[in-house]
Amino acid sequence: MPDSGAPVIQTERLLLRPHVREDFDDLHKLGSDPAVFRFTGGGKASSEEENWRRLLFYIGHWQALRFGLFTVRDAINNAFLGEGGIMHFHRGIGAHFDLFPEAAWRFLPSAQGKGYAFEAVSAFHAWFKGLPPVSEKTVCMIHPDNSASLKLADKLGYRPYGVAKYKDEHLTLFERQVSRDSTN
């Protein structure tokens, strides 16, 4: 389990918590599923080594910045559904993107189409806005063919503002203002 200072977010159906070493098998399953990586990582599966490094990056991000990606689990049976959160990835896209916290989410195909992503992403955005101000906006990048993520981003208030090439893919860049009032 995460250290006692790490947040755990519970929604009606979900449990969100920072990744721990024991999440590796779930993370590797997610990162090597063809239906998941077709829109991420340049369209290629992550190797076991790449997924191990990703897990260590996630854990270290929480240690360094006190926010990051959460593992998303079913609140009743603890089944792994996916991951999501807000991080600084430093992708090398440029200051118009890299200087801002980036929202990210990935879910297993079996967890898609059930509203879990909206529930989880809404929950971690609400948690994030309660932190001491980190930035006036969050950003995300989505493959233009990923209609499910495009719809989710729109529903969450993300608006397109540009296009960037990342890992040989042209991706749409989105931004969302971080409101510190109770309406956003």
Helices and strands as residue ranges (DSSP letters): E 9-10, E 14-18, G 21-23, H 24-31, H 34-37, G 41-43, H 48-65, E 69-74, E 80-87, H 95-98, E 102-107, G 109-111, H 116-129, E 137-142, H 147-155, E 159-166, E 169-177
